[in-house]
Amino acid sequence: MEKILKRIGQLFVMSFEGETPPERFLRFLASEQIGGIILFEANCPSHAQARDNIRLINRRITNVPPLIAIDQEGGPGCRLKGAPVEYAAAADYAARNDLEGFTEDYARAVVLMSTLGINLNLAPVADIALNDDNQCLSGRCYGSDPQSVSRFVRASVRVAKSHRMLSCLKHFPGLGEAKIDPHKAMATVDYDRVLWEQREMVPFLAGTEVGADLIMTTHLLADKIDNRIATASKTICSEMIRRNLDFDGPIITDDLTGMKGVDSLGSYGERAVAAFMAGHDLLLFCNSYEAGMEAYEYFRDAVESGDIPKEQVRESLDRVAGVKLKLRHSVVV
C-alpha cells in the first residue's frame, strides 16, 4: 500500500497562476511527484518564459519526468503566441480543404513546442461542428462531417508522433451537437449509441487507429447513453473508449476545477474520485493548484481507506508510465 500511495501523484495534472510557479506549488510537485503540468497563456508570456518555467518544474519533479501539457489547437486555441508555434484555426484549414497546409504549419509548431520542453499537446479536437450555436467549439472543429474531421485528426496525430509529441483526442464522446458550453453549465447531447457509432465515434476511431496517445472526455450528459455525465460514466469511459475504440492508453478528464458542467459531482476531491472510478487515469485540475492539492489529499485518503481499489490504481499508474516511456527519446530541456 505504501508504494502505491507514493505513486498516486502520477495520476494528477495541475496548473499554476501567473508567469512563474510559486514556491509552495513547486514544493508540492516535488514532495508528491505530480504526474503532469498544464501550461496556460499566463504562464507563457514569451517563449523564453515558458522554457524557463518548464526547466524549473523539471528540476523539482525528479523521480519520473512530468507530462508538460498545453492546449495549442490553432487559432484562438493557442496558448503560445507568435510564429511558428501559433497557427490557424481548425475551421480555417477545413474551409480551404487545406490538409497539406495544416500538416506543414502544425509540424513547425510541434518542433518549437518540443524545443521548449512541452511533450503533450492536448489536441486534436475530434468533435464535429454540428451546431452553429455551440460557442465553445467555434472555429475549433475540422469540419461538419465525420470524414472531413477524421482526415485532419489523422494528420495531426501523425505529425505529433513523427516529432515525439504526445497527442490527445478530445472531447469524448463528442461535444459538437451540444449548445451549452460545459465551462458555463452541464452540456447535453441528444444522440444515442447507434447514431454515436455512425457519427461522433468516427473521428475518434480514426485518431486511435493511427496511434493517438490519450483521450480527453468532457462534462456532458448523453442521457440516451447513460444517466450520469460522461466524467462519471463507466459506460462512456470503461466501455465505449476501451471497447468501441479498442483504446488502452490513458484517459484524462477535462478540467475538474473551474468548469460549471462538473459541479454536480461535488467537491474537488469527490470529482476526482468519481472520475477515476468511472475509468479515467489522469485527473486534470486547472487554474487553481490549491484545488488540485485539496483533491489530491481526498483521493489519497480514499485509496488508503480502500474506497478506491488498489488494482485499479495500479492499472492507471501502468497506463501513465506506459505513455511516459514514449518520451524517453524526446527533447529534454
C-alpha distance (Angstrom), angle and dihedral (degrees) to the residues before:
residue distance angle dihedral
M1 . . .
E2 3.82 . .
K3 3.80 90.8 .
I4 3.81 91.6 53.1
L5 3.80 92.6 47.1
K6 3.79 90.0 54.4
R7 3.80 90.7 54.7
I8 3.80 103.9 43.6
G9 3.79 91.6 92.9
Q10 3.81 84.3 75.6
L11 3.81 88.2 72.4
F12 3.82 93.8 62.8
V13 3.80 131.2 81.9
M14 3.81 114.1 -169.5
S15 3.79 141.7 174.7
F16 3.78 140.8 -153.5
E17 3.78 134.3 -141.3
G18 3.78 125.0 -116.8
E19 3.78 135.4 16.4
T20 3.80 98.1 -54.2
P21 3.81 132.8 30.8
P22 3.82 112.2 -105.4
E23 3.79 119.5 -119.6
R24 3.83 93.7 -114.4
F25 3.80 89.9 56.0
L26 3.81 92.0 47.8
R27 3.81 91.7 50.2
F28 3.80 89.8 52.0
L29 3.80 91.8 49.5
A30 3.79 89.8 51.6
S31 3.78 98.2 44.4
E32 3.81 95.8 46.7
Q33 3.83 97.6 30.6
I34 3.81 92.5 -131.3
G35 3.79 114.2 -147.3
G36 3.77 100.8 -130.1
I37 3.78 150.7 -6.8
I38 3.79 128.5 -140.4
L39 3.79 118.7 -150.5
F40 3.80 125.1 -147.2
E41 3.78 132.3 -166.8
A42 3.81 92.0 -92.5
N43 3.81 88.9 58.2
C44 3.81 91.6 51.3
P45 3.82 108.7 49.0
S46 3.79 86.0 148.3
H47 3.76 135.9 9.1
A48 3.80 89.5 -112.9
Q49 3.80 91.8 53.7
A50 3.80 91.2 49.5
R51 3.81 90.2 50.8
D52 3.81 92.4 48.1
N53 3.81 92.2 49.2
I54 3.79 91.2 50.2
R55 3.80 91.7 49.6
L56 3.79 90.5 50.4
I57 3.80 92.4 50.1
N58 3.80 92.4 46.8
R59 3.79 90.2 52.8
R60 3.81 90.5 55.6
I61 3.82 99.2 44.2
T62 3.77 98.3 59.4
N63 3.79 106.4 152.5
V64 3.82 100.5 63.4
P65 3.82 118.4 7.5
P66 3.81 109.5 -112.2
L67 3.75 129.7 -121.0
I68 3.80 106.6 -107.2
A69 3.79 103.3 -155.7
I70 3.78 134.8 -175.1
D71 3.81 139.4 169.4
Q72 3.80 103.6 -120.1
E73 3.80 100.1 156.4
G74 3.80 99.2 145.6
G75 3.80 131.7 -98.9
P76 3.81 114.3 26.6
G77 3.82 87.8 -9.5
C78 3.81 91.5 75.5
R79 3.80 117.4 108.5
L80 3.80 91.9 -176.6
K81 3.79 113.7 63.3
G82 3.79 132.4 -153.6
A83 3.79 134.9 43.6
P84 2.93 134.4 -24.8
V85 3.79 96.7 12.3
E86 3.81 94.9 49.7
Y87 3.80 111.4 71.8
A88 3.81 137.8 167.3
A89 3.81 126.4 -68.0
A90 3.80 120.0 -90.6
A91 3.80 92.1 -114.9
D92 3.81 91.3 56.0
Y93 3.80 93.2 57.1
A94 3.80 90.8 44.3
A95 3.82 92.1 50.5
R96 3.81 89.8 54.3
N97 3.81 92.6 39.3
D98 3.79 83.3 -129.6
L99 3.77 105.2 158.9
E100 3.80 92.3 150.4
G101 3.80 93.0 52.2
F102 3.79 91.4 47.7
T103 3.79 92.1 50.0
E104 3.80 92.4 51.6
D105 3.81 94.9 44.4
Y106 3.79 94.2 45.6
A107 3.81 92.5 47.7
R108 3.81 90.2 56.5
A109 3.80 90.7 48.4
V110 3.79 92.7 49.7
V111 3.80 92.6 50.5
L112 3.80 91.5 54.2
M113 3.81 92.9 45.1
S114 3.79 89.2 52.4
T115 3.79 93.0 51.2
L116 3.81 89.2 54.0
G117 3.82 90.6 53.7
I118 3.81 100.2 -102.8
N119 3.80 111.3 141.7
L120 3.82 104.2 172.1
N121 3.78 126.2 52.4
L122 3.79 111.7 -168.8
A123 3.79 91.0 -137.7
P124 2.97 161.4 146.4
V125 3.79 107.7 56.7
A126 3.82 103.4 -137.0
D127 3.80 94.8 -173.2
I128 3.80 121.2 119.1
A129 3.82 118.9 -128.2
L130 3.80 98.6 -119.0
N131 3.80 103.1 143.1
D132 3.80 123.4 50.9
D133 3.82 88.8 -159.7
N134 3.81 91.6 61.2
Q135 3.80 100.2 107.7
C136 3.79 92.7 171.9
L137 3.81 90.6 68.6
S138 3.79 98.5 34.4
G139 3.81 107.0 145.8
R140 3.80 92.4 -7.1
C141 3.83 100.5 98.9
Y142 3.81 127.9 84.1
G143 3.78 93.8 -135.8
S144 3.77 145.7 -45.1
D145 3.80 99.2 -88.1
P146 3.81 130.5 62.5
Q147 3.80 95.4 -119.9
S148 3.80 95.4 54.2
V149 3.79 92.5 47.1
S150 3.80 91.1 46.4
R151 3.82 92.8 56.0
F152 3.79 92.6 55.9
V153 3.80 93.6 40.3
R154 3.81 90.7 55.1
A155 3.80 91.4 47.5
S156 3.81 92.1 49.2
V157 3.79 93.6 50.8
R158 3.81 92.3 46.2
V159 3.81 92.9 50.2
A160 3.80 91.7 49.3
K161 3.79 91.9 47.2
S162 3.80 92.9 49.6
H163 3.81 89.1 57.3
R164 3.83 96.2 39.9
M165 3.79 93.2 -110.4
L166 3.79 115.1 142.5
S167 3.81 115.2 -124.2
C168 3.79 131.3 -151.8
L169 3.81 127.3 -159.3
K170 3.80 115.4 -143.1
H171 3.07 154.6 -133.2
F172 3.81 101.8 12.2
P173 3.01 131.9 -137.9
G174 3.82 86.4 18.7
L175 3.80 130.2 -77.1
G176 3.80 99.3 -167.0
E177 3.80 97.1 99.3
A178 3.80 94.3 50.5
K179 3.79 124.1 102.5
I180 3.79 97.9 -169.0
D181 3.80 119.1 78.4
P182 3.85 108.1 -129.0
H183 3.80 88.0 -142.9
K184 3.81 87.1 67.5
A185 3.83 103.8 31.7
M186 3.79 140.6 -20.9
A187 3.80 109.2 -58.3
T188 3.81 118.0 -135.3
V189 3.80 131.8 -157.2
D190 3.79 130.5 -170.3
Y191 3.80 102.9 -150.0
D192 3.80 122.0 115.6
R193 3.78 128.0 -147.1
V194 3.82 94.5 -89.0
L195 3.80 94.5 52.2
W196 3.81 90.6 42.4
E197 3.81 91.2 56.6
Q198 3.81 90.5 51.8
R199 3.80 97.0 44.2
E200 3.82 124.6 8.2
M201 3.79 94.7 35.2
V202 3.82 94.4 56.0
P203 3.85 100.5 77.3
F204 3.80 92.0 41.2
L205 3.79 90.9 52.0
A206 3.81 89.7 47.3
G207 3.81 89.2 54.9
T208 3.78 96.3 47.3
E209 3.80 91.8 47.1
V210 3.82 90.6 61.4
G211 3.79 94.4 44.5
A212 3.82 111.6 -86.8
D213 3.79 107.6 -179.1
L214 3.81 104.3 -148.9
I215 3.80 139.7 14.4
M216 3.81 124.1 -145.9
T217 3.80 121.7 -154.7
T218 3.79 125.0 -159.4
H219 3.77 138.9 -146.4
L220 3.79 102.7 -89.0
L221 3.78 135.2 129.0
A222 3.81 117.2 -132.3
D223 3.80 96.1 178.9
K224 3.80 94.0 179.3
I225 3.80 86.3 63.3
D226 3.83 102.8 33.4
N227 3.79 136.2 -10.9
R228 3.81 91.5 -133.3
I229 3.78 123.2 77.2
A230 3.79 114.5 -98.7
T231 3.80 91.4 -106.5
A232 3.81 90.3 63.6
S233 3.80 99.5 30.0
K234 3.79 119.9 114.3
T235 3.80 88.3 -172.0
I236 3.80 91.5 60.0
C237 3.81 99.4 36.8
S238 3.77 105.3 30.7
E239 3.80 98.8 31.9
M240 3.80 112.6 24.7
I241 3.80 95.7 39.9
R242 3.78 98.2 37.2
R243 3.81 98.2 38.3
N244 3.80 108.9 24.3
L245 3.80 93.4 41.7
D246 3.81 95.2 29.6
F247 3.81 86.7 -136.2
D248 3.80 122.0 158.1
G249 3.80 101.0 171.4
P250 3.79 124.8 104.9
I251 3.80 119.7 -62.8
I252 3.79 113.0 -148.3
T253 3.79 127.6 -162.8
D254 3.75 125.2 -126.9
D255 3.80 113.6 -112.1
L256 3.81 110.7 -47.9
T257 3.81 94.2 -167.9
G258 3.78 116.6 56.7
M259 3.81 105.8 14.7
K260 3.80 111.6 104.3
G261 3.79 91.8 -151.1
V262 3.80 90.6 76.3
D263 3.81 98.2 47.6
S264 3.81 91.6 101.3
L265 3.81 90.4 70.0
G266 3.82 93.3 67.9
S267 3.78 131.3 -130.0
Y268 3.80 123.0 8.2
G269 3.78 90.3 -97.8
E270 3.80 93.0 47.5
R271 3.80 89.5 50.7
A272 3.79 90.9 52.4
V273 3.81 93.1 50.1
A274 3.82 94.2 44.9
A275 3.80 92.1 49.4
F276 3.78 93.1 46.6
M277 3.79 93.4 47.7
A278 3.81 89.0 51.8
G279 3.79 89.6 58.8
H280 3.81 108.7 -86.9
D281 3.79 117.5 140.7
L282 3.82 100.0 -168.4
L283 3.79 124.7 45.9
L284 3.81 115.7 -152.9
F285 3.81 121.8 -150.1
C286 3.80 115.1 178.7
N287 3.80 134.9 -172.1
S288 3.81 96.9 3.2
Y289 3.77 119.2 62.5
E290 3.81 88.2 -177.4
A291 3.81 88.3 64.2
G292 3.79 89.7 50.0
M293 3.78 91.8 49.6
E294 3.81 91.0 49.6
A295 3.80 91.2 50.0
Y296 3.80 91.7 46.9
E297 3.81 92.6 55.5
Y298 3.81 92.0 47.5
F299 3.80 91.5 47.7
R300 3.80 92.3 47.5
D301 3.80 90.6 52.6
A302 3.82 90.2 50.2
V303 3.80 90.8 53.1
E304 3.79 91.9 46.7
S305 3.81 92.8 49.2
G306 3.80 92.8 48.7
D307 3.81 95.6 -114.1
I308 3.81 86.9 121.8
P309 3.83 112.3 50.5
K310 3.80 113.3 -116.3
E311 3.79 91.6 -139.7
Q312 3.80 91.6 58.3
V313 3.80 89.5 49.9
R314 3.81 90.0 51.6
E315 3.81 91.8 50.1
S316 3.80 92.0 51.7
L317 3.80 92.3 45.7
D318 3.81 88.4 52.3
R319 3.81 91.4 51.7
V320 3.80 91.9 50.0
A321 3.80 91.3 46.4
G322 3.78 89.6 48.8
V323 3.79 94.6 54.6
K324 3.81 90.5 46.7
L325 3.79 90.1 54.9
K326 3.79 86.9 66.9
L327 3.80 88.7 64.4
R328 3.81 96.7 59.6
H329 3.77 93.2 102.6
S330 3.80 97.9 35.0
V331 3.77 124.1 110.0
V332 3.79 111.1 -72.1
V333 3.79 115.4 -161.1
